[in-house]
Amino acid sequence: MEVFLFGRILCSCKLIRLMVFFSMQYLITHFSDFQLACLGSFFLHESVFFLSGLPFIYLERAGWLKKYKIQMKNNTLKAQEKCITRLLLYHFGVNLPVMLASYPVFRHMGMQSSLPFPSWKVILMQIAFYFILEDFIFYWGHRVLHTKWLYKHVHSIHHEYATPFGLTSEYAHPAEILFLGFATIVGPAITGPHLVTLWLWMVLRVLETVEAHCGYHFPWSLSNFLPLYGGANFHDYHHRLLYTKSGNYSSTFIYMDWCLSSFCTKKRAILSAFCNYGHSLVLYLDLDISAVVFGTDKGYRKLQALKNAGVESAGKQT
């Protein structure tokens, strides 16, 4: 049985690779690099973003899977329509021009769309680098956005939705959209990836940020299986606190707390300055670093501890 399943998975991977190969061959033949890198990337982004985000609006309106909803409060129909309208305006007025303007940079750094494709090893290594770099830049930029003046005039727009849903992930001030775009494309701009790698990175990044803002924590959510991944529960806490020092500033990954504490346990000043990222890895690896690290996610960790204590006490009573 296991051999049969492995064979089916292997065949499926080969089929997917062939489909990607022939699709890219068609696109390369019929479109220029500029059209693929700019217009193609924009179309891919819009398709993945709205197809993955719109279902959460329907779930909220219909009341389906309500037991998995993190907050019981729902957004009004007017608020949801406002979000979609602004997103379309910002995407065409900000995102598309940024993609067009960044094309010369990508070409200069060696981006290509021609065959052959890079190996999976190269693709995965580059995407892992992009995730780590993006999360680092986003974390520090996000903390700056929570300073008093920038929060009031820029970042507060994103926090208009205290109960986030998938599409609110990109609902932000145009200046913040530019920052988010920079954090996302700086990794690919450095490495000059193949277009396939760039598109795969874009798809994964969009799905990740939509999932982080979806407002639901399912049994199959990635945060239940990946200790370095915060997910919707981690980020939803950030949206519930409507003031500048909200905590949980990372985009979704929560590795910094563990990494710095492992290598700099005696560097308390450095840790206090740099550490924010969550609690999940601490729980999984049973690392007692709370005495050393006082990160900006400590409010979230306290809340989770209270929830866990409540669950345990309820279990003992039953």
Secondary structure as GFF3:
##gff-version 3
##sequence-region A 1 318
A	DSSP	alpha_helix	2	30	.	.	.	ID=ss1
A	DSSP	alpha_helix	33	34	.	.	.	ID=ss2
A	DSSP	pi_helix	35	40	.	.	.	ID=ss3
A	DSSP	alpha_helix	41	62	.	.	.	ID=ss4
A	DSSP	three_ten_helix	66	68	.	.	.	ID=ss5
A	DSSP	alpha_helix	77	90	.	.	.	ID=ss6
A	DSSP	pi_helix	91	95	.	.	.	ID=ss7
A	DSSP	alpha_helix	96	108	.	.	.	ID=ss8
A	DSSP	alpha_helix	120	145	.	.	.	ID=ss9
A	DSSP	alpha_helix	148	153	.	.	.	ID=ss10
A	DSSP	three_ten_helix	155	160	.	.	.	ID=ss11
A	DSSP	three_ten_helix	166	170	.	.	.	ID=ss12
A	DSSP	alpha_helix	174	191	.	.	.	ID=ss13
A	DSSP	alpha_helix	195	212	.	.	.	ID=ss14
A	DSSP	three_ten_helix	222	224	.	.	.	ID=ss15
A	DSSP	alpha_helix	231	240	.	.	.	ID=ss16
A	DSSP	alpha_helix	256	263	.	.	.	ID=ss17
A	DSSP	alpha_helix	268	274	.	.	.	ID=ss18
A	DSSP	alpha_helix	280	285	.	.	.	ID=ss19
A	DSSP	alpha_helix	298	317	.	.	.	ID=ss20
###
